């Protein structure tokens, strides 16, 4: 294990979560060679990992999906709800766009198959620690990631088990769903037979309740918390793409 130089800037704190000790050790060996990365803990259990991560607050977590007691996606969603500053990279054997979408939606910053090139993994650890996303091999700003999510939402939607409590009224939820479909305030007003000013008032209320600054942030927040219902099939097939 490499010793970090004493005179360098504080290294990134990383935790590896995987139920296979051999894989954890392999990832740790790759990370420990880097002077700017410090693996501070490991875990092989979902609930144990969640408790650990909430306590030690690393910069980046490398998270497997198939874990005992609680799967990696559940751990990620709970962790991001409570500690949004912790960046999660999902590492799994399953690599397809729909799985990537669901992982990013619930808070992950990147998603890779476990055969990812070590240099790419190292670059990704540094990239997500800076607040960026890595999706399908591309570095994205938060705004670009939000647009990517909104476009895939119209294709994949939400899983039935994702529905949870929302502090918004039924009308606010209705308007938020139409925002996710890509409608403007004018189009929402026409769809609901209300005035544009009424739509604006509802949007203002939504943003105030969620403590957010714009419509896109509100849409992503709702997606990540499972508040939105799937659009009707005929609506989804004609929804514009942002």
Secondary structure, 3 states (H helix, E strand, C coil): CCCCCCCCCCCEEEEEECCCHHHHHHHHHHHHCCCCEEEEEEECEHHHHHHHHHHHCCCEEEECCCCECCCHHHHHHHHHHHCCCCEEEEEECCCCHHHHHHHHHCCCCEEEECCCCHHHHHHHHHHHHCCCEEECCEEECHHHHHHHHHHHHHHHCCCHHHCCCCCCCHHHHHHHHHHHHCCCHHHHHHHHCCCHHHHHHHHHHHHHHHCCCCHHHHHHHHHHCCCCCCCCHHHHCCCCCC
